[in-house]
Amino acid sequence: MNKTMTRLRQLRALMKKEILQVLRDPSSILIAFVLPLILLFIFGFGLSLDARHVKVAVVLEDRSPTAQSLYQAFASTDYMDALPAADRKSAENSMINGQSRAILVVPGDFTRQLSRQHRAKIQLLTDGAETNTATILENYVLGIVQKWLAHQARGQNMEIREVIVTKPRIYFNPELNTRSSLIPASIVLIMAIIGTLLTALVVAREWERGTMEAMLATPVRKSDMIFGKLFPYYILGIGSVTLCTLCGVFLFDVPFRGSVFALFLVSTLFLIVTLGQGYLISTITKNQFLASQIALLTAFVPNYMLSGALFEISSMPVAIRTITYLFPARYFLICMQTIFMAGDVWPLLLSNMFCMLLIAAVLFAATIIKTPKRLE
């Protein structure tokens, strides 16, 4: 009993020492609360997969009222800005110069073909340098043309025959607003960076300031020392998650259909992994500058590329898909998007939480092994 009480007193004293250190060090506060806001604003306002107001050069080789009506259909949508072009050559020059992203050509026999055969061709030329925009724009054009044809048929009292009628219903994100999926993904990337950075400097700073020798002289266990040092940064990390979530819901109007309990539970597991990763880096390097560089490199680049935040994992090669299972951001991303857009789907959450727990166990085992208890 006395040993347990002594151990608890040592742990409490170590935690108090680390909390005071955090309060005296403004860099930790800046990393935990200011940096996430800056990154969230950049991701939220600067990153979007929606293609709106795409500049399209429209060449009307047919000057008939029917062709003019089709042009107005393109000009009246918010998805593209129709720019009239005199001919194909000038339209091609505008795309080469970057003034437009695509060229839409209405041929001279458009009205005649439409009246005779009830079908006609138009040509769409897109800029392949922007593959995502080109694909989305092609779908936009098809949709606008189909809507215009239906309007023309109704105006001429023609019967519209549809062999197959599709009635789509979109779950979780009915408006197809990419921000609803990008904001949870942004929080994942932000917490990966913040969690690793917060602790990457902890032990390295102790070694550089010469206070680690005094720490090693104490009877504190390795596990207690690690827990005592990480606890204040866990509190900062949870505060950062809360701040980012509030901004996502109230500033970016992202739906939050899950519970706060589920949010904090999955965030806790992910923070354990990232804080442990930063602590391990700090223990190995023992240099603040080197630790910060390795933390940024290992926290941002792999999680950005391999978590599924922007790139679909199923479209990656098999070898790369296999590697993604090693990164906790993959599992945290699934949990966050589920909590925000679907709610507390516990079978899905628990399976991904278990994977994060396994990674955390491996990291902390490696950290305990690499943490010295005597001077070399």
N, C-alpha and C positions, 0 to 999 in steps of 0.2 A: 504493500500500500504506500509506504514511504517513497519507494522508488518511483511509483506512478505519479505521486504528487510532485516529486522533484522534477521528473521529466516534464510534467505539465507546466511547472513554473519556468523551467528553461525555455520551453516552447513559447510561452506567453511573453517572456522577456525578449526572445529573438524576434517575434512578430512585432512587438512594440518598437524595437530598434529599427526594423525595416520600414514600418509605417512612418516613423519620424524621418527616416532617410528619404522616403518618397515625398513627404511634405516639404522637406528642405530642398528638394531637387525639382525645379520647375519643368525640367525636360520630360519627366514622366507624365506630368499633367498635360503638357502639350501633346505628347504622343497619344495619350489616352482619349483626349477630348477635342483638341483642335485639329489634329491631323485627320481623324475620321470625318469631321465635318467638311474639310477641304476636299478629301477624296470622294465623299458622297455627293457633294455638289458637282464635282467634275463628272462622275459617272452618271448622276441623275439628269443633269442638264446638257452635258456634252456628248453622251453616248446614247444612241437610239438606232434600232434596226428598222424603224418605220421609214418608208420612203415617201416624203411629202414635198410638194412643190418642186418636183423634178423638172428641169427645163428640157422641153422637147421641141425640136424644130419641125414644123408641119409644112409640108409642100403640097399645095392644092393644085394639081395639074388639071383637075376638073373644077370649073368655076360655077357649076350649077347650084341652084338653091339646096338641092339634096346634099351635095358635098359641103356646102357652107353650114348646113344643119349639123353634119357630123363634126365639123370643126368646132362649132359652138359647144357640142357635147364634151369635147376634150378640154375646151377653154374654161368650162364652168365647174370643173372638178378641182378639189383641193389637192389631189394627189400629183398633179402635174401642172406646169406652166407652159401653155402652148405658145410658141414663138413662130409667127408666120415667116416663111422663107420663100424667096422668089423662085428658086429652082433647086435641083438636087445638089449642084455644085456649091452654091452658097450655104446650103444646109450641112454638107460635108465639111466645109471650112469651119463652120461654127462648132461642130463636134470636135474637130482636130484642135481648135484653139481653146477648147474647154468651156465654151459658152453654152453648150447644150450637152445633154447626156444621151440623147437618142434622136432619131429622125423618123418621122411618120410621113409616108408618101401615099397620097390619094391619087391613083392614076387617072388619066384623062377619060377613059371609058368606064369609070366607076358607075355613074348614073345609068348608062346604057345597059351595062351588064346586070345591074341590080333590077332594072325594069323588065328585061327580057328573061333572065334566068333565075330571078329572085335570089341571086347570090353574086358577090363581087369580091375582089381581092384588094387589100391594102398592104403596104409593105412597112415593116418596122425594123429599123436598124439601130442597134444598141451598142453602147460603149462597153466592151468586154473587160476593160480594166476594173470596172466596178461590177463584179459578178453578182453580188447580192442585189444591187439596185437594178441590174439588167433583168434578173429573173422576176423580181417584184413588179417592175414596170410592164413586162410582157403580160402578166396576169391582170394588171390594171387595165391595159388596152383591151384585152379580150372581154373583160367585164363591161367596160364602157360601150364597146361595140355591140355586145349582146343587148344591153339595156336600150341603146339607141335603135336597134333593129325592132325590138318589141314596141317601142314608142311609134316608130314609123308604121308598123303593121296595124296598130290600133287606129292611127290617124287615117289610114286608107281602108278601114273596115275589112282588113284581111284576117283570115283565121290563122291563129298561131297553133301549130301542132307540135306538141312535145311528147315524144315517145317515153322518155324517162324524166320524171320531175324529182329533183333533188331538194330536200329540205334540211339543210345543215343546222346542227345545234352544237354550239361550242361550250364545253364545260370549263369552269374555273376562271376563264379569262374571256368572257363573251365579246368584249370590245376589241380583242386581239391587240391590246396595248402592250408593246414590248417592255414598257417601263415597269409593268406589274411583275415581270419575271427578271428584269435587269436589276431592280433595286435589291431584292433578296440576294441575288448573285453578287452584287456590289458589296453588300454587308459581309458576305463570306470572304471575299478578297481582302476587304479592309481589316477584318478581325484576324485573318491569317498574318497580315503584315504587322498589325498592332501588337498582337499577342507575342509574336516572336521577337519583335523589337524591344518590348518592355523588359524582357528578362535576358536578352542577349548581352546587355551591358552590366548585369548585376554582379556576377562573380568576377568578370574582367575588371570592373571598377575596383573591387575589393583587392585584387592582386596588384593593380597599378598604384593604389593608395597605401599599400602595405598593411592593411587591416586584416587580410586573410590569415596572416600568421597568428594573430591573436584569436581568431575564430577557431583555428585548428588546435589551439592549446586548450580549448574548452572540452568538457566531456559530452557535448551534444552529439547525438547520433547523426549519421549521414541523412537518414530519412527525415528526421526532425529538422535538420538544418535546411534541407531542400523545401520542406513544407512551409517552414517559417519564412523563408525568403520569397516563396511564390504567392503566399496568401494575399498580401497587400496588392500585388499586381493582378491577381484574380478579381479582386474587388474593383479595380480600375477597369479591367476588361468587361465585367458585367455592366458597369456604368456606361461604357462605350457602346455595348450592344443595345442597351436601353435607349441611349441618345439617338443612335442610328435608326432604331425601329420607330421611335416617335417622329423623326424627320420623314421617314419613308411613308408613314401613315398620314400625317397631318400636312406635310409639305408637298409630297409627290402623289397623294391620293391613292396609295397602293392599298388594296384590301388586306385586312388581317383577320382571317377566319378561325385561327387556332386559339389556343389559350396561352396566357402568360407563363403558366407553369411549364408547358411543353417547350416554349421558347427558351426559358432559363435553363431547363434541363439539358437540351441539346447544346446550348451555348456553353454550358459548364464543361461538358465533355470535350467540345472542340477547344476551349480555352486551356484545358488541362494538357491537350496535345501540343498546342502552339507554345504555351508557356514552358512546357518541358523541353520542346525543341530549342527554344531560345536559351534556356538554362544550360542545356548540353553544349550548345555552340560556345557559350560564354566560358564554360568549364574547360573546354578543349583549347580555345584560342588564348585566353587570359590577356587579351588585348582588345580595348573598346572599339578602336577603329576597324580592326579586322573582323571582330564579332558583328558589328553593325553591317558591314558589307556582305558577309556570308549570310546574315539573317535576311537581308533584303533579297539577295539572289535566290536563296532556297525557299523563301516564303511567298514571293510574288510570282516569279516566272513559272515554276511548275504548277502552282495552283491556278494561275491565269490561263495557262495553256491546256491543262489536263483535268480540270475539275468539271468541265461541261458548262462553265458559266457562259462562254461565247461560242464554243465549238462543240458540236454534237459528238459525244463519245462513240456512239454506234457507227459513225461514219469514218472513224479512225482505223488505221491498220491494226491487225490482231495484236501485234507486239506492243504497240502504243496503248491499246485498250487494256492490256494486261498490266502495264505499268501504272495506269490510273488508279488501280486498286490500292496502291501503296500510299496514296495521298488522302489525308482526312478531309480535305476540302470537298472532295467528290461526295462524301457521305453527308457532310454538313450542308452542302448545297441542296441535296434532295430533301433534307429535313426542313430547311428554311423555306423553300418554294412550296412544300406541302403545307406547312403551318400557315404561311401567308395566304395561299390561294385555295387550298382545299380544306384545311382544318386539322384536327388531331387524328390523323390516320395512324393509330398506334402500331399495327403490324409493320408498316413501312418505317415508322420512326424507330422502333425498337431494333430492327435488323441493322439499320445504319448506325445507331448508337452503339451497338455491340461491336461493330467494326472499328469505330473510333476508340472504344475502350481497349481493344486489343492493341491498336497502334500506341495508345498512351502507355500501356503496360510495358511494351518493348522499349519505348523512349525512356521511361523512368528507370527501368532496369539498367539500361546503358548509362544513364546519368549517375546512378548510385555507384556503378563500377568505376566510372571515370572521375568521380569526386574524391580527391585525396583527403586523408585524415592525418597526414604527417607531411612535413616539408621534405622535398627530395634533395 
